[in-house]
Amino acid sequence: MESAIKTVVTTFLGSAKGKDNLDGGSFQKLVKKQLGGMMENANVSSAVKEMQQGLDENNDGKVSFQEYLTLIGYLATSLSERKTGSNADAS
C-alpha cells in the first residue's frame, strides 16, 4: 500500500515537472502513458480534455493534485466494483 501511494504522488509530481498543477498537455500525457490500460478513451484527445474539464473544480484550466486524486479514486472504485462484481449504486 505504501508503495502504491508513493507511485501516485511521484507520477503526479513527475508529470507536473515541478509545478503544483498539470496543464492540459501534461494531463494528456499522464493519462495516455500511465492510465491507458484502465481507461477506454485514454488515446482520444477530446475525451481526455473533457475529463480534465470535469476534474477542474476551480476552473483554472489545470488539474491540481487534489483534483487528480478524484480521478484516482474514481478509477480505484471502478476497479474494485469490477473485481467484486458489486455496484455501489445498485443498493
All heavy atoms as an XYZ file, in Angstrom:
675
protein
N       0.829     -1.189      0.000
C       0.000      0.000      0.000
C       0.872      1.250      0.000
O       0.593      2.203     -0.733
C      -0.919     -0.010      1.221
C      -1.773      1.215      1.341
S      -3.052      1.340      0.109
C      -4.349      0.495      0.917
N       1.911      1.226      0.815
C       2.800      2.383      0.896
C       3.426      2.700     -0.466
O       3.476      3.860     -0.878
C       3.898      2.100      1.922
C       4.783      3.265      2.215
C       5.781      2.968      3.322
O       5.444      2.208      4.249
O       6.897      3.501      3.234
N       3.865      1.670     -1.176
C       4.486      1.910     -2.480
C       3.462      2.420     -3.496
O       3.802      3.216     -4.370
C       5.202      0.664     -2.995
O       4.297     -0.312     -3.406
N       2.216      1.985     -3.383
C       1.172      2.470     -4.290
C       0.938      3.966     -4.083
O       0.809      4.720     -5.058
C      -0.124      1.696     -4.074
N       0.918      4.402     -2.849
C       0.724      5.824     -2.545
C       1.912      6.631     -3.063
O       1.739      7.694     -3.679
C       0.504      6.051     -1.036
C      -0.837      5.426     -0.621
C       0.542      7.541     -0.688
C      -1.063      5.355      0.871
N       3.113      6.114     -2.848
C       4.305      6.801     -3.358
C       4.260      6.907     -4.877
O       4.630      7.935     -5.452
C       5.570      6.072     -2.914
C       5.882      6.259     -1.451
C       7.132      5.481     -1.056
C       7.424      5.646      0.418
N       8.607      4.878      0.836
N       3.789      5.870     -5.543
C       3.696      5.889     -7.001
C       2.702      6.936     -7.472
O       2.968      7.673     -8.432
C       3.302      4.495     -7.539
O       4.325      3.566     -7.180
C       3.116      4.505     -9.039
N       1.551      7.033     -6.819
C       0.544      8.038     -7.187
C       1.136      9.441     -7.063
O       0.980     10.267     -7.965
C      -0.723      7.892     -6.303
C      -1.640      9.095     -6.431
C      -1.475      6.622     -6.668
N       1.856      9.689     -5.981
C       2.439     11.016     -5.751
C       3.571     11.291     -6.741
O       3.598     12.352     -7.376
C       2.942     11.146     -4.294
C       3.723     12.442     -4.101
C       1.772     11.092     -3.328
N       4.494     10.365     -6.898
C       5.640     10.617     -7.783
C       5.215     10.703     -9.247
O       5.821     11.456    -10.012
C       6.751      9.561     -7.610
O       6.224      8.260     -7.841
C       7.368      9.631     -6.237
N       4.186      9.976     -9.634
C       3.686     10.076    -11.004
C       3.133     11.474    -11.266
O       3.420     12.081    -12.291
C       2.611      9.011    -11.274
O       3.210      7.721    -11.123
C       2.030      9.132    -12.671
N       2.352     11.987    -10.330
C       1.821     13.343    -10.491
C       2.952     14.360    -10.539
O       3.003     15.208    -11.429
C       0.860     13.694     -9.341
C       0.327     15.101     -9.431
C      -0.799     15.371    -10.176
C       0.971     16.155     -8.793
C      -1.289     16.672    -10.287
C       0.496     17.455     -8.893
C      -0.637     17.708     -9.644
N       3.865     14.292     -9.572
C       4.947     15.272     -9.500
C       5.842     15.217    -10.733
O       6.261     16.260    -11.249
C       5.777     15.058     -8.229
C       5.042     15.331     -6.913
C       5.927     14.960     -5.731
C       4.580     16.769     -6.830
N       6.121     14.031    -11.231
C       6.929     13.900    -12.433
C       6.228     14.489    -13.648
O       6.848     15.142    -14.486
N       4.943     14.279    -13.738
C       4.162     14.813    -14.858
C       4.003     16.322    -14.763
O       3.935     17.010    -15.778
C       2.785     14.146    -14.913
O       2.929     12.773    -15.184
N       3.941     16.842    -13.540
C       3.771     18.288    -13.327
C       5.085     19.045    -13.514
O       5.075     20.279    -13.588
C       3.207     18.547    -11.935
N       6.194     18.333    -13.581
C       7.515     18.943    -13.826
C       7.818     20.102    -12.875
O       8.164     21.203    -13.296
C       7.636     19.394    -15.266
C       7.496     18.247    -16.247
C       7.506     18.732    -17.665
C       7.234     17.525    -18.561
N       6.672     17.876    -19.830
N       7.637     19.846    -11.573
C       7.979     20.843    -10.573
C       6.903     21.864    -10.279
O       7.089     22.732     -9.441
N       5.785     21.772    -10.960
C       4.687     22.721    -10.724
C       3.657     22.088     -9.793
O       3.686     20.898     -9.523
C       4.047     23.114    -12.047
C       5.014     23.799    -12.989
C       4.358     24.136    -14.301
C       5.383     24.753    -15.249
N       4.846     24.919    -16.589
N       2.730     22.910     -9.330
C       1.681     22.429     -8.430
C       0.520     21.782     -9.171
O      -0.318     21.140     -8.556
C       1.115     23.587     -7.596
C       2.120     24.122     -6.590
O       3.084     23.407     -6.275
O       1.942     25.265     -6.137
N       0.454     22.000    -10.483
C      -0.690     21.541    -11.269
C      -0.234     20.920    -12.576
O       0.883     21.155    -13.033
C      -1.593     22.731    -11.614
C      -2.135     23.421    -10.398
O      -2.889     22.837     -9.654
N      -1.751     24.667    -10.186
N      -1.130     20.162    -13.186
C      -0.901     19.627    -14.526
C      -1.621     20.528    -15.516
O      -2.828     20.756    -15.388
C      -1.475     18.210    -14.642
C      -0.860     17.136    -13.758
C      -1.721     15.880    -13.784
C       0.547     16.829    -14.214
N      -0.885     21.042    -16.506
C      -1.564     21.779    -17.564
C      -2.194     20.770    -18.524
O      -2.061     19.558    -18.339
C      -0.615     22.739    -18.275
C       0.554     22.035    -18.963
O       0.449     20.832    -19.282
O       1.578     22.697    -19.186
N      -2.875     21.263    -19.531
C      -3.593     20.374    -20.446
C      -2.713     19.328    -21.101
O      -3.050     18.149    -21.152
N      -1.548     19.747    -21.602
C      -0.647     18.819    -22.265
C      -0.084     17.777    -21.322
O       0.005     16.587    -21.664
N       0.293     18.196    -20.137
C       0.834     17.265    -19.140
C      -0.222     16.254    -18.699
O       0.074     15.074    -18.504
C       1.357     18.027    -17.924
O       2.428     18.858    -18.284
N      -1.455     16.737    -18.541
C      -2.537     15.830    -18.152
C      -2.791     14.806    -19.254
O      -2.950     13.615    -18.980
C      -3.811     16.611    -17.830
C      -4.933     15.749    -17.344
C      -4.904     15.201    -16.075
C      -6.022     15.455    -18.167
C      -5.937     14.385    -15.623
C      -7.049     14.648    -17.726
C      -7.013     14.115    -16.443
N      -2.798     15.257    -20.507
C      -2.994     14.351    -21.650
C      -1.931     13.257    -21.647
O      -2.240     12.076    -21.803
C      -2.912     15.132    -22.974
C      -4.075     16.031    -23.250
C      -5.156     15.394    -24.086
O      -4.940     14.382    -24.727
N      -6.322     15.983    -24.070
N      -0.665     13.652    -21.473
C       0.435     12.691    -21.478
C       0.326     11.706    -20.326
O       0.552     10.511    -20.501
C       1.778     13.419    -21.417
C       2.143     14.128    -22.694
C       3.460     14.881    -22.541
C       3.700     15.781    -23.729
N       4.870     16.646    -23.528
N      -0.001     12.204    -19.137
C      -0.132     11.330    -17.975
C      -1.214     10.283    -18.209
O      -1.001      9.093    -17.987
C      -0.450     12.141    -16.714
C      -0.579     11.329    -15.432
C      -0.053     12.133    -14.247
C      -2.010     10.931    -15.164
N      -2.376     10.725    -18.670
C      -3.487      9.793    -18.891
C      -3.114      8.759    -19.949
O      -3.303      7.556    -19.754
C      -4.784     10.549    -19.272
C      -5.856      9.592    -19.745
C      -5.280     11.363    -18.081
N      -2.560      9.217    -21.047
C      -2.215      8.309    -22.140
C      -1.144      7.296    -21.721
O      -1.278      6.104    -21.966
C      -1.726      9.117    -23.341
C      -1.444      8.288    -24.561
C      -1.055      9.169    -25.732
C      -0.841      8.340    -26.989
N      -0.494      9.177    -28.140
N      -0.103      7.788    -21.065
C       1.029      6.927    -20.711
C       0.768      6.050    -19.488
O       1.118      4.870    -19.473
C       2.259      7.803    -20.454
C       3.517      7.027    -20.175
C       4.702      7.957    -20.020
C       5.959      7.165    -19.706
N       7.114      8.028    -19.456
N       0.144      6.620    -18.466
C       0.015      5.919    -17.192
C      -1.332      5.229    -16.973
O      -1.420      4.308    -16.165
C       0.262      6.898    -16.030
C       1.615      7.556    -16.057
C       2.753      6.585    -15.806
O       2.595      5.572    -15.152
N       3.916      6.904    -16.337
N      -2.374      5.689    -17.656
C      -3.716      5.159    -17.378
C      -4.379      4.533    -18.601
O      -5.536      4.145    -18.547
C      -4.610      6.273    -16.816
C      -4.099      6.915    -15.521
C      -4.944      8.118    -15.154
C      -4.067      5.894    -14.394
N      -3.644      4.434    -19.692
C      -4.199      3.905    -20.932
C      -4.764      2.505    -20.823
O      -5.720      2.165    -21.515
N      -4.207      1.690    -19.955
C      -4.697      0.331    -19.776
C      -5.989      0.236    -18.981
O      -6.684     -0.771    -19.038
N      -6.324      1.290    -18.257
C      -7.527      1.283    -17.421
C      -8.671      2.078    -18.017
O      -9.803      1.951    -17.572
C      -7.220      1.869    -16.038
C      -6.297      1.037    -15.200
S      -6.130      1.725    -13.545
C      -7.696      1.217    -12.833
N      -8.354      2.933    -18.976
C      -9.364      3.841    -19.498
C      -9.528      3.643    -20.997
O      -8.550      3.662    -21.742
C      -8.952      5.283    -19.204
C      -8.817      5.558    -17.726
S      -8.152      7.193    -17.375
C      -9.454      8.207    -18.024
N     -10.765      3.480    -21.426
C     -11.061      3.229    -22.838
C     -10.629      4.360    -23.755
O     -10.082      4.126    -24.816
C     -12.562      2.993    -23.029
C     -13.052      1.693    -22.456
C     -14.532      1.500    -22.677
O     -15.092      2.132    -23.596
O     -15.130      0.719    -21.926
N     -10.884      5.584    -23.379
C     -10.647      6.724    -24.261
C      -9.368      7.485    -23.948
O      -9.249      8.662    -24.266
C     -11.829      7.688    -24.200
C     -13.080      7.084    -24.790
O     -12.998      6.278    -25.709
N     -14.226      7.452    -24.265
N      -8.385      6.816    -23.348
C      -7.148      7.491    -22.955
C      -6.379      8.047    -24.146
O      -5.616      8.992    -23.995
C      -6.266      6.539    -22.156
N      -6.580      7.488    -25.327
C      -5.878      7.958    -26.514
C      -6.689      8.946    -27.343
O      -6.244      9.370    -28.402
C      -5.463      6.769    -27.389
C      -4.395      5.932    -26.725
O      -3.484      6.460    -26.100
N      -4.510      4.634    -26.845
N      -7.870      9.296    -26.874
C      -8.733     10.237    -27.597
C      -8.606     11.602    -26.929
O      -9.107     11.816    -25.829
C     -10.198      9.755    -27.599
C     -11.091     10.741    -28.327
C     -10.311      8.363    -28.202
N      -7.908     12.514    -27.595
C      -7.595     13.820    -27.005
C      -8.839     14.560    -26.522
O      -8.833     15.150    -25.442
C      -6.839     14.691    -28.003
O      -5.572     14.149    -28.259
N      -9.901     14.535    -27.304
C     -11.111     15.260    -26.909
C     -11.737     14.661    -25.654
O     -12.248     15.389    -24.803
C     -12.121     15.297    -28.049
O     -12.500     13.988    -28.429
N     -11.683     13.346    -25.509
C     -12.239     12.691    -24.327
C     -11.410     13.026    -23.084
O     -11.965     13.272    -22.006
C     -12.298     11.181    -24.529
N     -10.097     13.065    -23.235
C      -9.229     13.391    -22.104
C      -9.409     14.861    -21.717
O      -9.445     15.200    -20.537
C      -7.753     13.064    -22.419
C      -6.841     13.504    -21.275
C      -7.584     11.570    -22.698
N      -9.566     15.730    -22.705
C      -9.799     17.151    -22.420
C     -11.120     17.331    -21.664
O     -11.206     18.101    -20.704
C      -9.808     17.965    -23.702
C      -9.936     19.456    -23.459
C      -9.571     20.244    -24.692
C      -9.643     21.724    -24.467
N      -8.672     22.244    -23.524
N     -12.136     16.601    -22.069
C     -13.430     16.665    -21.379
C     -13.290     16.165    -19.939
O     -13.865     16.743    -19.009
C     -14.457     15.823    -22.139
C     -15.866     15.952    -21.616
C     -16.858     15.186    -22.473
O     -16.709     15.156    -23.703
O     -17.792     14.615    -21.882
N     -12.508     15.100    -19.749
C     -12.266     14.577    -18.405
C     -11.540     15.619    -17.558
O     -11.888     15.835    -16.390
C     -11.417     13.302    -18.497
C     -11.112     12.673    -17.171
S      -9.866     11.372    -17.255
C     -10.025     10.716    -18.878
N     -10.543     16.274    -18.156
C      -9.796     17.304    -17.449
C     -10.733     18.425    -16.995
O     -10.662     18.878    -15.858
C      -8.700     17.882    -18.340
C      -7.935     19.014    -17.692
C      -6.977     19.700    -18.643
O      -6.716     19.222    -19.739
N      -6.450     20.827    -18.227
N     -11.612     18.848    -17.873
C     -12.561     19.917    -17.528
C     -13.495     19.475    -16.400
O     -13.838     20.273    -15.537
C     -13.348     20.333    -18.758
C     -12.497     21.048    -19.779
C     -13.186     21.255    -21.119
O     -14.160     20.593    -21.443
N     -12.650     22.165    -21.918
N     -13.876     18.206    -16.405
C     -14.725     17.690    -15.334
C     -14.018     17.630    -13.992
O     -14.633     17.817    -12.942
N     -12.720     17.375    -14.002
C     -11.943     17.316    -12.767
C     -11.588     18.694    -12.236
O     -11.383     18.872    -11.038
C     -10.636     16.539    -13.008
C     -10.760     15.054    -13.283
C      -9.426     14.493    -13.754
C     -11.258     14.314    -12.060
N     -11.516     19.673    -13.114
C     -11.049     21.023    -12.795
C     -12.115     21.797    -12.021
O     -12.833     22.630    -12.567
C     -10.671     21.748    -14.085
C     -10.057     23.115    -13.849
O      -9.702     23.424    -12.691
O      -9.933     23.867    -14.827
N     -12.200     21.524    -10.721
C     -13.253     22.107     -9.885
C     -13.187     23.632     -9.789
O     -14.210     24.291     -9.683
C     -13.212     21.501     -8.487
C     -13.596     20.036     -8.464
C     -13.532     19.445     -7.077
O     -13.340     20.189     -6.088
O     -13.680     18.215     -6.979
N     -11.975     24.190     -9.812
C     -11.859     25.639     -9.666
C     -11.759     26.361    -11.018
O     -11.540     27.573    -11.060
C     -10.668     26.009     -8.780
C      -9.342     25.568     -9.353
O      -9.284     24.877    -10.381
N      -8.269     25.940     -8.688
N     -11.919     25.609    -12.101
C     -11.945     26.170    -13.458
C     -10.725     27.031    -13.801
O     -10.852     28.052    -14.472
C     -13.232     26.973    -13.682
C     -14.458     26.099    -13.594
O     -14.490     25.008    -14.165
N     -15.457     26.552    -12.858
N      -9.548     26.582    -13.374
C      -8.336     27.326    -13.707
C      -7.619     26.751    -14.936
O      -6.557     27.219    -15.322
C      -7.379     27.394    -12.516
C      -6.815     26.037    -12.112
O      -7.238     24.997    -12.669
O      -5.940     26.016    -11.217
N      -8.217     25.737    -15.545
C      -7.634     25.137    -16.734
C      -6.536     24.131    -16.446
O      -5.890     23.630    -17.358
N      -6.319     23.832    -15.170
C      -5.269     22.903    -14.751
C      -5.860     21.878    -13.797
O      -6.933     22.078    -13.248
C      -4.144     23.663    -14.060
C      -3.503     24.719    -14.934
C      -2.517     25.535    -14.140
C      -2.015     26.699    -14.975
N      -1.231     27.631    -14.184
N      -5.120     20.789    -13.615
C      -5.545     19.747    -12.669
C      -4.581     19.762    -11.492
O      -3.390     19.481    -11.644
C      -5.570     18.356    -13.345
C      -5.907     17.272    -12.336
C      -6.571     18.337    -14.497
N      -5.095     20.115    -10.313
C      -4.289     20.116     -9.094
C      -4.129     18.682     -8.588
O      -4.797     17.756     -9.067
C      -4.966     20.963     -8.016
O      -6.153     20.313     -7.567
N      -3.276     18.502     -7.595
C      -3.101     17.179     -7.018
C      -4.420     16.666     -6.438
O      -4.777     15.510     -6.627
C      -1.999     17.180     -5.946
C      -1.718     15.809     -5.409
C      -1.041     14.880     -6.177
C      -2.147     15.445     -4.147
C      -0.793     13.598     -5.697
C      -1.898     14.172     -3.653
C      -1.222     13.242     -4.428
N      -5.143     17.529     -5.756
C      -6.425     17.117     -5.167
C      -7.420     16.710     -6.260
O      -8.133     15.715     -6.113
C      -7.012     18.247     -4.307
C      -8.179     17.819     -3.456
C      -7.808     16.737     -2.438
O      -6.769     16.798     -1.798
N      -8.643     15.734     -2.302
N      -7.454     17.436     -7.351
C      -8.348     17.105     -8.466
C      -7.914     15.784     -9.117
O      -8.749     14.963     -9.499
C      -8.363     18.246     -9.484
C      -9.023     19.503     -8.933
C      -8.737     20.767     -9.727
O      -7.739     20.820    -10.476
O      -9.525     21.711     -9.586
N      -6.610     15.573     -9.221
C      -6.048     14.318     -9.732
C      -6.467     13.140     -8.850
O      -6.796     12.063     -9.348
C      -4.530     14.482     -9.792
C      -3.686     13.261     -9.925
C      -3.543     12.588    -11.130
C      -2.943     12.816     -8.832
C      -2.697     11.497    -11.252
C      -2.096     11.725     -8.948
C      -1.974     11.064    -10.155
O      -1.139      9.995    -10.257
N      -6.475     13.364     -7.540
C      -6.890     12.296     -6.620
C      -8.347     11.901     -6.830
O      -8.716     10.744     -6.598
C      -6.655     12.707     -5.166
C      -5.202     12.706     -4.710
C      -5.112     13.147     -3.257
C      -4.557     11.350     -4.910
N      -9.164     12.823     -7.285
C     -10.549     12.494     -7.617
C     -10.583     11.445     -8.723
O     -11.341     10.467     -8.654
C     -11.320     13.760     -8.052
O     -11.303     14.692     -6.977
C     -12.750     13.437     -8.436
N      -9.743     11.632     -9.741
C      -9.649     10.660    -10.832
C      -9.139      9.318    -10.317
O      -9.699      8.269    -10.651
C      -8.725     11.195    -11.930
C      -8.401     10.224    -13.072
C      -9.664      9.811    -13.818
C      -7.398     10.860    -14.019
N      -8.104      9.336     -9.499
C      -7.542      8.094     -8.953
C      -8.599      7.368     -8.122
O      -8.751      6.147     -8.224
C      -6.282      8.381     -8.113
C      -5.192      9.039     -8.965
C      -5.759      7.120     -7.434
C      -4.760      8.254    -10.186
N      -9.348      8.103     -7.330
C     -10.410      7.499     -6.520
C     -11.492      6.866     -7.372
O     -11.958      5.757     -7.091
N     -11.868      7.552     -8.440
C     -12.874      7.021     -9.357
C     -12.378      5.725     -9.995
O     -13.102      4.734    -10.068
C     -13.216      8.057    -10.429
C     -14.073      7.488    -11.529
C     -15.444      7.309    -11.335
C     -13.520      7.088    -12.741
C     -16.232      6.754    -12.330
C     -14.303      6.537    -13.734
C     -15.653      6.362    -13.527
O     -16.422      5.800    -14.517
N     -11.131      5.737    -10.470
C     -10.578      4.543    -11.114
C     -10.454      3.384    -10.134
O     -10.750      2.240    -10.475
C      -9.215      4.859    -11.734
C      -9.240      5.812    -12.921
C      -7.822      6.200    -13.316
C      -9.987      5.203    -14.099
N     -10.040      3.675     -8.898
C      -9.918      2.628     -7.885
C     -11.288      2.034     -7.548
O     -11.438      0.814     -7.419
C      -9.251      3.177     -6.627
N     -12.290      2.881     -7.430
C     -13.651      2.407     -7.146
C     -14.174      1.550     -8.295
O     -14.754      0.478     -8.068
C     -14.586      3.600     -6.893
O     -14.109      4.328     -5.766
C     -16.014      3.141     -6.638
N     -13.963      1.988     -9.515
C     -14.413      1.224    -10.685
C     -13.738     -0.141    -10.742
O     -14.390     -1.153    -11.008
C     -14.117      1.988    -11.974
O     -14.866      3.159    -12.029
N     -12.442     -0.171    -10.491
C     -11.709     -1.429    -10.494
C     -12.215     -2.363     -9.404
O     -12.425     -3.555     -9.638
C     -10.212     -1.171    -10.325
C      -9.309     -2.397    -10.314
C      -9.417     -3.173    -11.618
C      -7.866     -1.978    -10.051
N     -12.446     -1.823     -8.227
C     -12.965     -2.628     -7.119
C     -14.329     -3.218     -7.458
O     -14.594     -4.401     -7.202
C     -13.069     -1.760     -5.864
O     -13.691     -2.471     -4.817
N     -15.194     -2.407     -8.053
C     -16.529     -2.890     -8.424
C     -16.451     -3.979     -9.486
O     -17.185     -4.965     -9.424
C     -17.391     -1.726     -8.912
C     -17.804     -0.801     -7.792
C     -18.516      0.449     -8.271
O     -18.642      0.669     -9.499
O     -18.940      1.230     -7.405
N     -15.544     -3.829    -10.442
C     -15.381     -4.870    -11.471
C     -14.873     -6.160    -10.864
O     -15.327     -7.252    -11.214
C     -14.418     -4.400    -12.564
C     -15.028     -3.457    -13.548
C     -14.150     -3.308    -14.793
N     -12.786     -2.953    -14.483
C     -12.243     -1.766    -14.653
N     -12.971     -0.787    -15.158
N     -11.000     -1.528    -14.345
N     -13.914     -6.064     -9.943
C     -13.306     -7.258     -9.364
C     -14.260     -7.978     -8.405
O     -14.198     -9.194     -8.289
C     -12.004     -6.914     -8.668
C     -10.933     -6.480     -9.637
C      -9.582     -6.914     -9.166
C      -8.537     -6.572    -10.191
N      -8.153     -7.695    -10.981
N     -15.113     -7.226     -7.733
C     -16.030     -7.853     -6.773
C     -17.404     -8.127     -7.392
O     -18.219     -8.792     -6.778
C     -16.221     -6.987     -5.517
O     -16.799     -5.738     -5.895
C     -14.905     -6.778     -4.803
N     -17.650     -7.572     -8.554
C     -18.940     -7.750     -9.196
C     -20.029     -6.934     -8.530
O     -21.209     -7.146     -8.773
N     -19.642     -5.987     -7.671
C     -20.645     -5.183     -6.970
C     -20.779     -3.830     -7.648
O     -19.932     -3.396     -8.410
C     -20.247     -4.976     -5.515
O     -19.108     -4.146     -5.420
N     -21.875     -3.170     -7.333
C     -22.131     -1.838     -7.843
C     -22.744     -1.044     -6.712
O     -23.857     -1.322     -6.288
C     -23.062     -1.892     -9.057
C     -23.267     -0.538     -9.696
O     -22.915      0.487     -9.117
N     -23.846     -0.535    -10.867
N     -22.025     -0.046     -6.230
C     -22.490      0.744     -5.078
C     -23.818      1.429     -5.360
O     -24.618      1.643     -4.454
C     -21.436      1.784     -4.690
N     -24.092      1.760     -6.625
C     -25.337      2.442     -6.957
C     -26.547      1.510     -6.962
O     -27.678      1.954     -6.955
C     -25.239      3.089     -8.353
C     -24.201      4.192     -8.365
O     -23.965      4.802     -7.308
O     -23.637      4.455     -9.451
N     -26.312      0.204     -6.970
C     -27.405     -0.759     -7.064
C     -28.095     -1.003     -5.727
O     -29.137     -1.629     -5.678
C     -26.892     -2.086     -7.629
N     -27.537     -0.522     -4.624
C     -28.128     -0.810     -3.334
C     -29.295      0.059     -2.987
O     -29.713      0.935     -3.601
C     -27.077     -0.682     -2.227
O     -26.333      0.493     -2.336
